[in-house]
């Protein structure tokens, strides 16, 4: 006779959205992969500090795309999440730089990109919050600020709006070191999850 599944038995889905947050050009050391399962040979100091160890029922569903911007998450990745028919126990969203960097040096394009980013983020965070299990953590990275860079002022404006929308949607904004890559993004996510008692 089959035993009925309990809450402890069911998979706990970790869904990652946005850009891959890779450390190198061949896609190794992706932030979501490292958060889910550490590469002990490359990062021995992180051995045992990953979701697959601390949350054995965790399952990674990565919908990230290299180079993704907010429009890609809104119009492609979120519909794919809806089609999966699951309620994630954790969502991470890595976005920002790819919205502004293509507009480097063009103030009008930066203004338009910032406005589009804010609109897209509003939709993304609200839909992600609705998709997740009640009280499940939803994390989004703040846009990186490169001091003296032509995009810095627009990134600051984007982050101000992002934090306001995130507070309303009950989403946690994670600040990253600059520059950041897969391992440093993972570290920021892990520390945030540890602070709230998720791991």
C-alpha positions in Angstrom: 0.0 0.0 0.0 1.4 3.4 -1.0 2.1 5.8 1.8 0.4 9.2 1.5 2.9 12.0 1.0 3.4 14.4 3.8 4.6 18.0 3.6 8.1 16.8 4.6 8.1 14.4 1.6 7.1 16.8 -1.2 9.7 18.5 -3.3 10.6 22.0 -2.3 11.0 23.9 -5.6 13.7 26.5 -6.0 13.0 28.6 -9.1 15.6 31.0 -10.5 14.7 33.8 -12.9 16.6 36.4 -14.9 20.2 36.3 -16.1 22.4 33.4 -15.2 24.8 35.3 -13.1 27.7 33.3 -14.5 31.3 33.8 -13.5 32.8 33.1 -16.9 32.0 33.0 -20.6 31.3 29.3 -20.8 28.5 29.5 -18.2 30.3 27.7 -15.3 29.7 28.7 -11.7 26.2 30.0 -12.2 24.8 31.6 -9.1 21.7 29.4 -8.9 23.7 26.2 -9.5 26.1 27.1 -6.7 23.3 28.0 -4.3 21.6 24.6 -5.0 24.8 22.5 -5.0 28.2 23.8 -4.2 31.2 22.8 -6.3 33.4 21.5 -3.5 36.6 21.3 -5.5 36.3 24.9 -6.6 34.9 26.3 -3.4 35.9 24.0 -0.5 35.1 26.6 2.1 31.4 26.3 1.0 31.2 22.5 1.3 27.9 21.7 3.0 26.5 25.2 2.6 24.0 24.6 -0.2 20.3 23.9 -0.6 20.8 20.2 -1.6 22.6 19.7 1.8 20.5 21.9 4.1 17.1 21.3 2.3 17.3 17.7 1.0 13.9 18.0 -0.7 15.0 21.0 -2.7 14.8 20.8 -6.5 16.3 23.5 -8.8 14.2 24.7 -11.7 16.4 27.3 -13.5 14.5 29.4 -16.1 17.4 31.8 -16.4 18.9 32.8 -19.8 22.3 34.3 -20.3 22.0 38.0 -20.9 18.3 38.2 -19.9 16.8 41.6 -19.2 13.5 42.4 -17.4 11.4 42.1 -20.6 12.6 38.6 -21.1 11.6 37.6 -17.6 8.2 39.3 -17.9 7.2 37.9 -21.3 9.1 34.6 -21.5 10.3 33.2 -18.1 7.2 34.0 -16.0 4.8 32.4 -18.5 7.1 29.3 -18.5 6.8 29.3 -14.7 3.1 29.5 -14.9 3.0 26.5 -17.3 4.9 24.4 -14.8 2.0 24.5 -12.5 4.1 24.5 -9.3 4.3 26.8 -6.2 8.0 27.6 -5.6 9.3 27.5 -2.0 12.1 29.9 -3.1 12.5 32.3 -6.0 15.7 34.2 -6.9 15.7 36.9 -9.6 19.0 38.2 -11.0 18.4 41.3 -13.2 19.4 44.9 -13.9 22.7 45.4 -15.7 21.4 44.0 -19.0 18.6 46.5 -19.1 20.9 49.5 -19.0 24.3 48.5 -20.4 23.2 48.3 -24.0 22.2 52.0 -23.7 25.6 53.2 -22.5 26.3 56.7 -23.7 22.7 57.5 -24.9 20.8 59.5 -22.2 17.5 59.2 -24.0 17.9 55.4 -24.4 18.9 55.1 -20.7 15.8 57.1 -19.7 13.5 54.9 -21.7 15.2 51.7 -20.5 14.9 52.8 -16.9 11.2 53.5 -17.3 10.6 50.1 -19.0 12.6 48.4 -16.3 10.5 49.9 -13.5 7.2 48.8 -15.3 8.5 45.3 -15.9 9.8 44.9 -12.3 6.4 45.8 -11.0 4.8 43.0 -13.0 7.6 40.5 -12.3 7.7 41.0 -8.5 3.9 40.8 -8.1 3.6 37.7 -10.3 6.5 36.0 -8.6 5.0 36.7 -5.1 1.7 35.3 -6.2 3.3 32.2 -7.7 5.3 31.3 -4.6 4.2 29.4 -1.6 2.8 31.8 1.1 5.7 33.3 3.1 8.3 31.7 0.7 11.3 34.0 0.2 11.4 35.8 -3.1 14.8 37.5 -3.6 15.8 40.0 -6.2 19.2 41.6 -6.6 19.6 45.4 -6.6 21.0 46.8 -9.8 24.8 47.2 -9.6 26.1 50.8 -9.2 29.4 51.4 -11.0 30.6 54.8 -9.5 31.5 57.2 -12.3 29.8 55.1 -14.9 27.4 56.7 -17.3 24.7 54.3 -16.1 25.1 55.0 -12.4 22.5 57.8 -12.0 19.9 55.7 -13.9 20.7 52.6 -11.9 20.2 54.6 -8.7 16.7 55.7 -9.9 15.9 52.1 -10.9 16.9 50.8 -7.5 14.8 53.4 -5.7 11.7 52.3 -7.6 12.7 48.6 -7.2 12.9 48.9 -3.4 9.5 50.6 -3.2 7.9 47.9 -5.4 9.6 45.1 -3.5 8.4 46.4 -0.2 4.9 46.4 -1.4 5.2 43.0 -2.9 7.0 41.5 0.1 10.1 40.7 -1.9 13.6 40.9 -0.4 16.1 43.1 -2.2 19.7 41.8 -2.0 22.6 44.1 -2.5 25.6 42.6 -4.3 29.3 43.5 -4.4 30.5 45.3 -7.5 31.6 43.7 -9.6 29.8 40.4 -8.9 29.7 37.0 -10.5 28.3 33.6 -9.7 30.1 32.9 -6.4 29.6 36.3 -4.9 25.9 36.4 -6.0 25.5 32.9 -4.3 27.2 34.2 -1.2 24.8 37.2 -1.0 21.8 35.0 -1.5 22.9 32.4 1.0 23.6 35.1 3.7 20.2 36.6 3.1 18.5 33.2 3.4 20.5 32.4 6.6 19.5 35.7 8.1 15.8 34.9 7.7 16.2 31.3 8.9 15.6 29.5 5.6 18.9 27.6 5.7 
